[in-house]
Amino acid sequence: MIKKIAAIAFFIFSAITIISCSKGNPKNTDLIGDKSKQLIVGKWRKVADTTVITEYGNVISKTELGLSDDYFQYNADGSLDQYSGTTLVGSITYSVVKDVLYLNTPAVSGGGVSIPALTIPVLIRKLDATDMRLLNHTETDTTGTGSKKITITNQVIYYKRQ
């Protein structure tokens, strides 16, 4: 069960979104989201993953990971499967609205640990026929005794269509 929780946590941090805003859309339809929904369907292999954590504007941690055998299969029905090599690691659902990818994880519990169902918004920074770049940006209030501290985490993950 801990492996499943770890896989879901990995899923949460591996996903991210943003594309530029559409102008000249008088009916307020989601043209960017519609295009993203079509482009995202398929098999995407993770080729790079960089995470930077800052406090008070100072970098306290930077992690860079290269090519891996992890890939994600985005299906047209809104399901998302994560594989490590040929092994299915986990499945969740997703949706795309404008330039945001929403990852919907189920509630998981076991071994005395419970994680509630979550919807994680991820920014799509780039999405075309061959490349996808996602940004996961979080700000956490880690205030200690007597001082206010905000920890900012930015994770950028690059994918190539397979």
MARBA-3410 file (N, C-alpha, C, O; in Angstrom, 1 decimal):
162
0.8,-1.2,0.0,0.0,0.0,0.0,0.9,1.3,0.0,0.5,2.3,-0.6 ~ 2.0,1.2,0.7,2.9,2.4,0.7,3.4,2.6,-0.7,3.6,3.8,-1.0 ~ 3.7,1.6,-1.5,4.1,1.8,-2.8,3.1,2.5,-3.7,3.4,3.4,-4.5 ~ 1.8,2.2,-3.4,0.7,2.8,-4.1,0.6,4.3,-3.8,0.4,5.1,-4.6 ~ 0.8,4.6,-2.5,0.7,5.9,-2.0,1.9,6.7,-2.6,1.7,7.8,-3.0
3.1,6.1,-2.6,4.3,6.7,-3.2,4.1,7.0,-4.7,4.5,8.0,-5.2 ~ 3.4,6.0,-5.4,3.2,6.2,-6.8,2.2,7.3,-7.1,2.4,8.1,-8.0 ~ 1.2,7.5,-6.2,0.2,8.6,-6.4,0.9,9.9,-6.1,0.7,10.9,-6.8 ~ 1.8,9.9,-5.1,2.5,11.2,-4.8,3.4,11.5,-5.9,3.5,12.7,-6.3 ~ 4.1,10.5,-6.6,4.9,10.8,-7.7,4.1,11.4,-8.9,4.5,12.3,-9.5
2.8,10.8,-9.0,1.9,11.3,-10.1,1.6,12.7,-9.8,1.6,13.5,-10.8 ~ 1.3,13.1,-8.6,0.9,14.4,-8.2,2.0,15.4,-8.6,1.7,16.4,-9.2 ~ 3.3,15.1,-8.3,4.4,16.0,-8.6,4.9,15.9,-10.0,5.6,16.8,-10.4 ~ 4.4,14.9,-10.7,4.9,14.8,-12.1,4.0,15.5,-13.1,4.3,15.6,-14.3 ~ 2.9,16.0,-12.7,2.1,16.6,-13.6,2.0,18.1,-13.4,2.1,18.6,-12.3
1.7,18.9,-14.6,1.8,20.4,-14.5,1.3,21.1,-15.8,1.3,20.4,-16.9 ~ 0.8,22.4,-15.8,0.2,23.1,-17.0,0.3,24.6,-17.2,0.3,25.3,-16.2 ~ 0.5,25.1,-18.5,0.2,26.5,-18.9,0.4,26.7,-20.4,1.4,26.3,-20.9 ~ -0.5,27.3,-21.1,-0.3,27.7,-22.5,-0.8,29.2,-22.5,-1.6,29.6,-21.7 ~ -0.4,29.9,-23.5,-0.8,31.3,-23.5,-2.3,31.5,-23.7,-3.0,30.6,-24.2
-2.8,32.6,-23.2,-4.2,32.9,-23.3,-4.7,33.2,-24.7,-3.9,33.8,-25.5 ~ -5.9,32.9,-25.0,-6.5,33.2,-26.3,-7.1,34.5,-26.3,-7.9,34.8,-25.4 ~ -6.9,35.3,-27.4,-7.6,36.6,-27.5,-8.5,36.5,-28.8,-8.3,35.6,-29.6 ~ -9.4,37.3,-28.8,-10.3,37.3,-30.0,-11.2,36.1,-30.0,-11.5,35.5,-31.1 ~ -11.8,35.8,-28.9,-12.7,34.6,-28.7,-14.0,35.2,-28.2,-14.3,35.0,-27.0
-14.8,35.8,-29.1,-16.0,36.5,-28.6,-17.0,35.6,-27.9,-17.8,36.1,-27.1 ~ -17.1,34.3,-28.2,-18.1,33.5,-27.6,-17.6,32.9,-26.3,-18.3,32.1,-25.6 ~ -16.3,33.3,-25.9,-15.7,32.8,-24.6,-15.6,31.3,-24.6,-15.8,30.7,-23.5 ~ -15.4,30.6,-25.7,-15.2,29.2,-25.7,-13.8,28.9,-25.4,-12.9,29.7,-25.5 ~ -13.5,27.7,-25.0,-12.2,27.3,-24.6,-11.4,26.7,-25.7,-11.2,25.5,-25.8
-11.0,27.6,-26.6,-10.2,27.1,-27.8,-8.9,26.5,-27.4,-8.5,25.5,-28.0 ~ -8.2,27.1,-26.5,-6.9,26.5,-26.1,-7.1,25.2,-25.4,-6.4,24.2,-25.7 ~ -8.1,25.1,-24.5,-8.3,23.9,-23.8,-8.8,22.8,-24.8,-8.3,21.6,-24.6 ~ -9.6,23.1,-25.8,-10.0,22.1,-26.8,-8.8,21.6,-27.6,-8.7,20.4,-27.8 ~ -7.9,22.5,-28.0,-6.7,22.1,-28.7,-5.8,21.2,-27.8,-5.3,20.2,-28.2
-5.7,21.6,-26.5,-4.8,20.9,-25.6,-5.4,19.5,-25.4,-4.6,18.5,-25.3 ~ -6.7,19.4,-25.3,-7.4,18.1,-25.0,-7.0,17.1,-26.2,-6.8,16.0,-25.9 ~ -7.0,17.7,-27.4,-6.6,16.8,-28.5,-5.2,16.5,-28.6,-4.8,15.3,-28.8 ~ -4.3,17.5,-28.3,-2.9,17.3,-28.4,-2.3,16.4,-27.3,-1.4,15.6,-27.5 ~ -2.9,16.4,-26.1,-2.4,15.7,-25.0,-2.6,14.2,-25.1,-1.9,13.4,-24.5
-3.6,13.7,-25.8,-3.9,12.3,-25.9,-2.7,11.6,-26.6,-2.3,12.0,-27.7 ~ -2.2,10.6,-25.9,-1.1,9.8,-26.5,-0.2,9.4,-25.4,-0.4,9.5,-24.2 ~ 1.0,8.8,-25.8,2.0,8.3,-24.9,3.1,9.3,-24.8,3.7,9.7,-25.8 ~ 3.5,9.8,-23.6,4.5,10.8,-23.3,5.5,10.2,-22.4,5.2,9.7,-21.3 ~ 6.8,10.3,-22.8,7.9,9.9,-22.0,8.6,11.0,-21.3,8.9,12.1,-21.9
8.8,10.9,-20.0,9.5,11.9,-19.3,11.0,11.9,-19.7,11.7,10.9,-19.6 ~ 11.5,13.1,-20.1,12.9,13.2,-20.5,13.7,14.1,-19.5,14.9,14.0,-19.5 ~ 13.1,15.0,-18.7,13.8,15.8,-17.8,12.8,16.3,-16.7,11.6,16.5,-17.0 ~ 13.3,16.4,-15.5,12.5,16.9,-14.3,13.4,17.7,-13.4,14.3,17.2,-12.9 ~ 13.0,19.0,-13.3,13.8,19.9,-12.4,12.9,20.5,-11.4,11.8,21.0,-11.7
13.3,20.4,-10.1,12.6,20.9,-9.0,13.5,21.9,-8.2,14.6,21.5,-7.9 ~ 13.0,23.1,-8.0,13.7,24.1,-7.3,12.8,24.6,-6.1,11.7,24.9,-6.3 ~ 13.4,24.5,-4.9,12.7,24.9,-3.7,13.4,26.2,-3.1,14.6,26.2,-2.9 ~ 12.6,27.2,-2.8,13.2,28.5,-2.3,12.5,28.9,-1.0,11.3,28.6,-0.8 ~ 13.3,29.5,-0.1,12.7,30.2,1.1,13.3,31.5,1.1,14.6,31.7,1.0
12.5,32.5,1.4,13.0,33.9,1.5,13.8,34.3,0.2,14.7,35.1,0.3 ~ 13.4,33.7,-0.9,14.0,34.0,-2.2,15.4,33.3,-2.4,16.0,33.5,-3.5 ~ 15.8,32.5,-1.5,17.1,31.8,-1.6,16.8,30.3,-1.9,15.9,29.7,-1.4 ~ 17.5,29.8,-2.9,17.4,28.4,-3.3,17.9,27.5,-2.2,19.1,27.7,-1.8 ~ 17.1,26.7,-1.7,17.5,25.7,-0.6,17.7,24.3,-1.1,18.3,23.5,-0.5
17.1,24.0,-2.3,17.2,22.7,-2.9,17.0,22.8,-4.4,16.1,23.5,-4.8 ~ 17.8,22.1,-5.1,17.6,22.0,-6.6,17.9,20.5,-7.0,19.0,20.0,-6.7 ~ 16.9,19.9,-7.6,17.0,18.5,-8.0,16.8,18.4,-9.5,15.8,19.0,-10.0 ~ 17.7,17.8,-10.2,17.5,17.6,-11.7,17.6,16.1,-12.0,18.6,15.5,-11.7 ~ 16.6,15.6,-12.7,16.6,14.2,-13.1,16.5,14.2,-14.6,15.9,15.0,-15.2
17.2,13.2,-15.2,17.2,13.1,-16.6,16.2,12.1,-17.2,15.2,11.8,-16.5 ~ 16.5,11.6,-18.3,15.7,10.6,-19.0,15.4,9.4,-18.1,16.2,8.9,-17.4 ~ 14.1,9.0,-18.2,13.7,7.8,-17.4,12.9,6.9,-18.3,12.5,7.3,-19.4 ~ 12.6,5.8,-17.8,11.7,4.9,-18.5,10.2,5.1,-18.1,9.4,4.3,-18.5 ~ 10.0,6.1,-17.4,8.6,6.4,-17.0,7.9,7.1,-18.2,8.5,7.9,-18.9
6.7,6.7,-18.4,5.9,7.4,-19.4,4.4,7.4,-19.0,4.0,6.6,-18.1 ~ 3.7,8.3,-19.6,2.3,8.5,-19.2,1.4,8.4,-20.5,1.7,8.9,-21.5 ~ 0.4,7.6,-20.3,-0.6,7.4,-21.4,-1.9,8.2,-21.1,-2.6,7.8,-20.3 ~ -2.0,9.3,-21.8,-3.2,10.2,-21.7,-4.3,9.6,-22.7,-4.0,9.6,-23.9 ~ -5.4,9.2,-22.2,-6.4,8.6,-23.1,-7.6,9.6,-23.3,-7.8,10.5,-22.5
-8.2,9.5,-24.5,-9.3,10.4,-24.9,-10.4,10.4,-23.9,-11.2,11.4,-23.8 ~ -10.6,9.4,-23.1,-11.7,9.3,-22.2,-11.4,10.0,-20.8,-12.3,10.0,-19.9 ~ -10.3,10.6,-20.7,-9.9,11.3,-19.5,-9.2,10.5,-18.5,-8.9,11.0,-17.4 ~ -8.8,9.3,-18.8,-8.0,8.5,-17.9,-6.5,8.7,-18.3,-6.2,9.0,-19.4 ~ -5.7,8.5,-17.2,-4.3,8.7,-17.4,-3.6,7.5,-16.7,-3.8,7.3,-15.5
-2.7,6.8,-17.4,-2.0,5.7,-16.8,-0.5,6.0,-16.8,0.0,6.5,-17.7 ~ 0.1,5.7,-15.7,1.5,5.9,-15.5,2.2,4.5,-15.6,1.8,3.6,-14.9 ~ 3.3,4.5,-16.4,4.1,3.2,-16.5,5.5,3.5,-16.2,6.1,4.6,-16.4 ~ 6.1,2.5,-15.6,7.6,2.4,-15.4,8.0,1.3,-16.2,7.9,0.1,-15.9 ~ 8.6,1.6,-17.4,8.9,0.5,-18.4,7.6,0.0,-18.9,6.8,0.8,-19.4
7.4,-1.3,-18.8,6.1,-1.9,-19.2,5.1,-2.2,-18.0,4.1,-2.7,-18.3 ~ 5.5,-1.7,-16.8,4.7,-2.0,-15.6,3.8,-0.8,-15.3,4.2,0.3,-15.2 ~ 2.5,-1.1,-15.3,1.5,-0.1,-14.9,1.7,0.2,-13.4,1.6,-0.6,-12.6 ~ 2.0,1.5,-13.1,2.3,2.0,-11.8,1.0,2.5,-11.1,0.7,2.3,-9.9 ~ 0.2,3.2,-11.9,-1.1,3.7,-11.3,-1.9,4.4,-12.4,-1.4,4.7,-13.5
-3.2,4.6,-12.1,-4.1,5.3,-13.0,-4.9,6.3,-12.2,-5.3,6.1,-11.1 ~ -5.1,7.5,-12.9,-5.9,8.5,-12.3,-6.8,9.1,-13.5,-6.7,8.5,-14.6 ~ -7.5,10.1,-13.2,-8.2,10.8,-14.3,-7.6,12.2,-14.5,-7.0,12.7,-13.6 ~ -7.9,12.8,-15.6,-7.5,14.2,-15.9,-8.5,14.9,-16.6,-9.4,14.3,-17.3 ~ -8.4,16.3,-16.6,-9.2,17.1,-17.5,-8.3,18.3,-17.9,-7.4,18.6,-17.2
-8.7,19.0,-19.0,-7.9,20.2,-19.4,-8.9,21.3,-19.6,-10.0,21.1,-20.3 ~ -8.7,22.4,-18.9,-9.5,23.6,-19.1,-8.5,24.7,-19.4,-7.7,25.1,-18.5 ~ -8.7,25.3,-20.5,-7.8,26.4,-21.0,-6.4,25.9,-21.0,-6.1,24.9,-21.7 ~ -5.5,26.5,-20.2,-4.1,26.0,-20.2,-3.7,25.3,-18.9,-2.6,25.4,-18.4 ~ -4.7,24.7,-18.3,-4.5,24.0,-17.0,-4.9,22.6,-17.1,-6.0,22.2,-17.6
-4.0,21.7,-16.7,-4.2,20.3,-16.6,-4.6,19.9,-15.2,-3.8,20.2,-14.3 ~ -5.8,19.4,-15.0,-6.2,19.0,-13.7,-6.0,17.5,-13.5,-6.6,16.7,-14.2 ~ -5.3,17.1,-12.5,-5.0,15.7,-12.2,-5.9,15.3,-11.0,-5.8,16.0,-10.0 ~ -6.7,14.3,-11.2,-7.7,13.9,-10.2,-7.2,12.6,-9.6,-7.3,11.5,-10.2 ~ -6.8,12.6,-8.3,-6.3,11.4,-7.7,-7.4,10.9,-6.7,-8.0,11.7,-6.0
-7.5,9.6,-6.6,-8.5,9.0,-5.7,-8.0,9.0,-4.2,-6.8,9.2,-4.0 ~ -8.9,8.9,-3.3,-8.5,8.8,-1.9,-7.8,7.4,-1.7,-8.2,6.4,-2.3 ~ -6.7,7.4,-0.9,-6.0,6.2,-0.7,-5.7,6.1,0.8,-5.3,7.1,1.5 ~ -5.8,4.9,1.4,-5.5,4.7,2.8,-4.9,3.3,2.9,-5.2,2.4,2.2 ~ -4.0,3.2,3.9,-3.4,1.9,4.2,-2.2,2.0,5.0,-1.5,3.1,5.0
-1.9,1.1,5.9,-0.7,1.2,6.7,-0.8,2.3,7.7,0.3,2.9,8.1 ~ -2.0,2.7,8.1,-2.1,3.8,9.0,-2.0,5.2,8.4,-2.0,6.2,9.1 ~ -1.9,5.3,7.0,-1.8,6.5,6.3,-3.0,6.7,5.4,-3.4,5.8,4.7 ~ -3.6,7.9,5.4,-4.7,8.2,4.6,-4.4,9.5,3.8,-3.9,10.5,4.3 ~ -4.6,9.4,2.5,-4.5,10.6,1.6,-5.9,10.8,1.0,-6.4,9.9,0.3
-6.4,12.0,1.2,-7.8,12.3,0.6,-7.7,12.4,-0.9,-6.6,12.7,-1.5 ~ -8.8,12.3,-1.6,-8.9,12.5,-3.0,-8.5,14.0,-3.3,-8.9,14.9,-2.5 ~ -7.7,14.2,-4.3,-7.2,15.5,-4.6,-7.4,15.8,-6.1,-7.4,15.0,-6.9 ~ -7.6,17.1,-6.4,-7.5,17.6,-7.7,-6.4,18.6,-7.8,-6.4,19.6,-7.1 ~ -5.3,18.3,-8.5,-4.1,19.1,-8.6,-4.1,19.8,-9.9,-4.0,19.2,-11.0
-4.1,21.2,-9.9,-3.9,22.0,-11.1,-2.5,22.1,-11.5,-1.6,22.4,-10.6 ~ -2.2,21.8,-12.7,-0.8,21.9,-13.3,-0.8,22.8,-14.5,-1.7,22.6,-15.3 ~ 0.1,23.6,-14.6,0.2,24.6,-15.8,0.8,23.9,-17.0,1.9,23.3,-16.9 ~ 0.2,24.0,-18.1,0.8,23.6,-19.4,1.6,24.7,-20.0,1.0,25.7,-20.4 ~ 2.9,24.6,-19.9,3.8,25.7,-20.5,4.0,25.5,-22.0,4.2,26.5,-22.7
4.0,24.3,-22.4,4.2,24.0,-23.9,3.5,22.7,-24.2,3.6,21.7,-23.4 ~ 2.8,22.7,-25.3,2.2,21.4,-25.7,2.0,21.5,-27.2,1.2,22.3,-27.7 ~ 2.7,20.7,-27.9,2.5,20.6,-29.4,2.6,19.1,-29.8,2.5,18.2,-28.9 ~ 2.7,18.8,-31.0,2.7,17.4,-31.5,3.8,16.6,-31.0,3.6,15.3,-30.9 ~ 4.9,17.1,-30.5,6.1,16.3,-30.1,6.5,16.6,-28.7,7.2,15.8,-28.1
6.2,17.8,-28.1,6.8,18.2,-26.9,5.7,18.7,-25.9,4.7,19.3,-26.3 ~ 5.9,18.4,-24.6,5.0,18.9,-23.6,5.9,19.3,-22.4,6.8,18.5,-22.0 ~ 5.7,20.5,-21.9,6.4,21.0,-20.7,5.3,21.4,-19.7,4.5,22.2,-20.0 ~ 5.4,20.8,-18.5,4.4,21.1,-17.4,5.1,21.8,-16.3,6.3,21.6,-16.0 ~ 4.4,22.7,-15.6,4.9,23.4,-14.4,4.0,23.2,-13.2,2.8,23.5,-13.3
4.6,22.7,-12.1,3.9,22.6,-10.9,4.5,23.6,-9.9,5.6,23.5,-9.5 ~ 3.7,24.6,-9.6,4.1,25.7,-8.7,3.3,25.6,-7.4,2.0,25.7,-7.5 ~ 3.9,25.5,-6.3,3.2,25.5,-5.0,3.9,26.5,-4.1,5.1,26.7,-4.1 ~ 3.1,27.1,-3.2,3.6,28.0,-2.2,3.0,27.5,-0.9,1.8,27.3,-0.7 ~ 3.9,27.3,0.1,3.5,26.7,1.4,3.9,27.6,2.5,5.1,28.0,2.6
3.0,27.9,3.4,3.3,28.7,4.6,4.0,27.8,5.6,3.3,26.9,6.2 ~ 5.3,27.9,5.8,6.0,27.1,6.7,6.5,27.9,7.9,7.6,27.8,8.4 ~ 5.6,28.8,8.3,5.9,29.7,9.4,6.3,29.0,10.7,5.6,28.0,11.1 ~ 7.4,29.4,11.2,7.8,28.8,12.5,7.4,29.7,13.7,6.5,30.5,13.5 ~ 8.0,29.5,14.8,7.7,30.3,15.9,8.2,31.7,15.7,9.4,32.0,15.7
7.3,32.7,15.6,7.7,34.1,15.6,8.1,34.6,14.2,8.4,35.8,14.1 ~ 8.2,33.8,13.2,8.6,34.3,11.9,7.7,33.7,10.8,7.3,32.6,10.8 ~ 7.5,34.5,9.8,6.7,34.1,8.6,7.6,33.6,7.6,8.6,34.3,7.2 ~ 7.3,32.4,7.1,8.2,31.8,6.0,7.3,31.2,5.0,6.5,30.3,5.3 ~ 7.6,31.5,3.7,6.9,30.9,2.6,7.9,30.1,1.8,8.9,30.6,1.4
7.6,28.8,1.6,8.4,27.9,0.8,7.8,27.8,-0.5,6.6,27.4,-0.6 ~ 8.5,28.1,-1.6,8.0,28.0,-2.9,8.7,26.9,-3.7,9.9,26.7,-3.6 ~ 7.9,26.0,-4.3,8.4,24.9,-5.0,8.0,25.0,-6.5,6.8,25.2,-6.8 ~ 8.9,25.0,-7.4,8.7,25.0,-8.8,9.3,23.7,-9.4,10.5,23.5,-9.3 ~ 8.4,22.9,-10.0,8.9,21.7,-10.7,8.5,21.8,-12.2,7.3,22.0,-12.5
9.5,21.7,-13.0,9.2,21.7,-14.5,9.6,20.3,-15.0,10.7,19.8,-14.8 ~ 8.6,19.7,-15.7,8.8,18.4,-16.3,8.7,18.4,-17.8,7.7,19.0,-18.3 ~ 9.7,17.9,-18.5,9.6,17.8,-20.0,9.3,16.4,-20.4,9.8,15.4,-19.9 ~ 8.4,16.4,-21.4,8.0,15.1,-22.0,8.2,15.1,-23.5,8.1,16.2,-24.2 ~ 8.4,14.0,-24.1,8.5,13.8,-25.6,7.4,12.8,-25.9,7.3,11.8,-25.2
6.7,13.1,-27.0,5.7,12.1,-27.5,6.4,10.8,-28.0,7.4,11.0,-28.7 ~ 5.9,9.7,-27.7,6.5,8.4,-28.1,5.8,7.9,-29.3,6.1,6.8,-29.8
END
